[in-house]
Amino acid sequence: MTYQPHILERGASTELTTQDGHKWIVFEETGYARIDPVPSFEDTVTMQLDAGDGYVEGYRKKFDSKMRRSKKRAKYLRSKMKGSKVLDVGSNVGCFVATSHALGLDAQGIEINPVLVTEAKRLFPECKFSDIALEDYQASGEVFDGIYCSEVIEHVPDPFGFAVKLFNLLDKNGVLFLTTPSLDEYATAGDVHRHMGAPDHKLYFNKANIIEFMLDAGFSKVKHRFALGKGLQVICYK
């Protein structure tokens, strides 16, 4: 897959920082930041596969808190949905799918890493998980009333194509609940104050430009949900 620029990559760009051999650039007009060059989709898949055991171990240490957070977020998304079908994109070890299922939703998850899918099926055998990337996912005409996508879009090499795919998988009244780190967590006024996570993390939005980005992907309305800290949480209506 060849990298395709999108609406936030307009105007001049400047180098934000170079860390561990990875250069970050920021577009001055929009405040959008990404690594340069962007890794290929194939390299991204390899990175995710290599990190599988580490993700599982990290979730085991925080399992109870992850379940509590997932339950709160599942309740929030359910309150915005017109129906009961929900898809978790980047379902990790299955916490959100499991808590959604417990709330009576028809929930399933897709996850690029087979190690995480195996762990999700072990933990929650009553739930449905598929080992596949969103970029390759075909729902056979199936659409969803809600989609949850948490801390995923910052990892993908083609964020606009990814967002459009999320839009297309929603029913006409569907809603997307998306979370991602904010550039403000890593850099303020061009001053970088922490490691930006390349090449695993590839891009960062801010509070203003993520709305423009999601509207350009087709959504009719995008609203911020209050979040503790500097992370971004948005609810996007088809």
C-alpha positions in Angstrom: 0.0 0.0 0.0 1.3 3.4 -1.0 0.9 6.2 1.6 -1.7 8.8 0.7 -1.6 12.3 2.2 -4.9 13.6 3.5 -6.7 16.9 4.3 -4.5 17.7 7.4 -1.3 17.5 5.4 -1.7 20.8 3.8 0.7 23.8 4.0 4.3 23.7 5.1 5.7 21.1 7.4 8.6 21.4 9.7 10.7 18.8 11.6 9.3 18.4 15.2 12.0 16.0 16.5 14.1 13.0 15.6 14.1 10.1 18.1 15.9 6.8 17.7 16.3 7.5 14.0 12.7 8.3 13.4 11.8 11.8 12.2 8.6 13.5 13.2 7.1 16.4 11.2 4.3 18.7 12.0 2.0 20.6 9.5 2.0 24.2 10.7 -1.4 25.1 9.3 -3.3 22.2 11.0 -1.1 21.1 13.9 -1.2 17.4 12.6 2.0 15.4 13.3 3.3 12.2 11.8 6.5 10.2 11.3 8.4 10.7 8.0 8.5 8.5 6.1 5.5 6.5 7.1 6.1 2.7 7.4 4.3 0.4 5.0 1.2 -1.6 6.0 3.2 -4.8 5.8 5.8 -3.4 8.2 3.1 -2.3 10.5 1.6 -5.8 10.6 5.0 -7.2 11.5 5.4 -4.7 14.3 2.0 -5.7 15.8 2.7 -9.4 15.6 6.1 -9.0 17.3 4.4 -7.1 20.2 1.7 -9.6 20.9 3.1 -11.3 24.1 4.0 -7.9 25.6 0.4 -6.6 25.1 -1.0 -9.7 26.8 1.3 -9.4 29.8 0.5 -5.7 30.1 -3.3 -6.3 30.1 -3.0 -9.1 32.7 -1.4 -6.6 35.1 -4.2 -4.1 34.6 -7.1 -6.4 33.9 -9.5 -5.3 36.6 -9.0 -1.6 35.7 -9.4 -2.3 32.0 -12.7 -4.1 32.6 -14.0 -1.2 34.7 -13.1 1.3 32.0 -14.5 -0.9 29.3 -17.8 -1.2 31.1 -18.1 2.5 31.5 -17.3 3.1 27.8 -19.7 0.3 26.7 -22.5 2.0 28.7 -21.7 5.3 27.1 -21.7 4.0 23.6 -24.9 2.0 24.2 -26.6 5.3 25.2 -25.7 6.8 21.8 -26.7 3.8 19.7 -30.1 3.2 17.9 -29.6 -0.5 17.8 -27.6 -3.3 19.5 -24.9 -4.4 17.1 -21.4 -3.2 18.0 -18.0 -3.8 16.6 -14.7 -3.3 18.6 -11.9 -2.5 16.1 -8.6 -3.4 17.8 -10.3 -5.5 20.4 -7.0 -6.5 22.2 -7.8 -9.2 24.8 -11.6 -8.6 24.6 -12.5 -6.5 27.6 -14.8 -4.1 25.7 -16.5 -6.9 23.7 -17.1 -8.8 27.0 -18.6 -5.9 28.9 -20.7 -5.0 25.9 -22.0 -8.5 25.7 -22.8 -8.5 29.4 -24.9 -5.3 28.8 -27.0 -7.2 26.2 -25.3 -5.8 23.1 -24.6 -8.0 20.1 -20.9 -7.4 20.2 -17.9 -8.8 18.3 -14.2 -7.8 18.0 -11.6 -7.7 15.3 -7.9 -7.6 16.1 -4.8 -7.7 13.9 -2.7 -9.7 16.4 -3.5 -13.5 16.6 -1.8 -13.7 20.1 -4.4 -11.2 21.5 -7.3 -13.0 19.8 -6.2 -16.3 21.3 -6.1 -14.7 24.7 -9.5 -13.0 24.2 -11.1 -16.3 23.2 -9.6 -18.0 26.3 -10.9 -15.2 28.6 -14.3 -14.8 27.0 -15.3 -18.0 25.1 -18.9 -16.7 24.9 -17.8 -13.8 22.7 -16.9 -13.5 19.0 -13.4 -12.4 17.9 -11.7 -12.4 14.5 -8.0 -12.3 13.7 -7.9 -9.6 11.0 -6.9 -6.0 10.3 -9.7 -3.5 9.6 -8.0 -2.8 6.3 -8.7 -6.4 5.3 -12.0 -6.8 7.0 -15.1 -7.5 4.9 -18.3 -7.8 6.9 -20.3 -9.4 4.0 -22.6 -6.5 3.9 -23.0 -6.4 7.6 -23.2 -3.0 9.2 -23.1 -1.9 12.9 -25.1 0.4 15.1 -21.9 1.3 17.0 -18.2 1.0 16.6 -15.6 1.3 19.3 -12.0 2.0 18.3 -9.6 2.8 21.2 -5.9 3.7 20.8 -5.7 2.2 17.3 -5.7 4.9 14.7 -2.4 6.3 15.8 -0.8 3.0 14.8 -2.1 2.8 11.3 -0.1 3.9 8.2 -3.2 5.1 6.3 -5.4 6.9 8.9 -7.8 8.4 6.4 -8.5 5.1 4.6 -8.9 3.6 8.1 -11.5 6.3 9.1 -13.4 5.9 5.9 -13.6 2.1 6.5 -15.0 2.8 10.0 -17.6 5.1 8.4 -18.6 2.5 5.8 -19.2 -0.2 8.4 -21.8 1.9 10.3 -25.5 1.7 9.7 -27.1 5.0 8.5 -27.8 6.0 12.1 -24.5 4.5 13.4 -22.0 6.1 15.8 -18.3 5.7 16.3 -16.6 6.1 19.7 -12.9 6.7 18.9 -10.1 7.5 21.3 -6.5 8.3 20.6 -3.6 10.2 22.3 -3.3 13.9 21.6 -0.2 15.6 20.3 -0.4 17.8 23.4 0.6 14.8 25.5 4.0 14.8 23.7 4.7 18.3 22.5 3.6 21.8 23.4 4.3 24.8 21.2 6.9 22.7 19.2 8.7 21.6 22.4 8.8 17.8 22.6 8.8 16.6 26.2 8.5 12.8 25.9 9.3 9.9 23.6 6.7 9.9 20.8 6.6 6.1 20.3 7.8 5.7 16.7 7.6 3.5 14.8 4.7 1.9 16.6 2.9 5.3 16.9 2.8 7.0 13.5 0.6 10.1 14.0 -1.0 12.5 16.4 -4.1 14.7 16.2 -5.1 17.6 18.4 -8.5 18.6 19.7 -9.3 20.8 16.7 -7.9 18.9 13.8 -9.4 15.5 14.7 -12.8 17.0 14.1 -11.9 18.3 10.7 -10.4 14.9 9.8 -13.4 12.9 10.8 -15.8 15.2 9.1 -13.7 14.8 5.9 -14.0 11.0 6.3 -17.8 11.4 5.9 -19.2 11.8 9.4 -22.0 14.4 9.7 -21.2 15.5 13.3 -18.2 15.0 15.6 -18.2 15.9 19.3 -15.6 15.6 22.0 -16.3 13.6 25.1 -14.8 14.9 28.3 -11.6 12.9 29.1 -9.4 13.1 32.1 -5.8 13.9 31.0 -4.9 15.1 27.5 -6.1 12.1 25.5 -8.8 12.6 22.8 -12.2 10.9 22.9 -14.7 11.7 20.1 -18.2 10.5 19.3 -18.8 10.6 15.5 -22.2 10.4 14.0 -22.8 9.0 10.5 
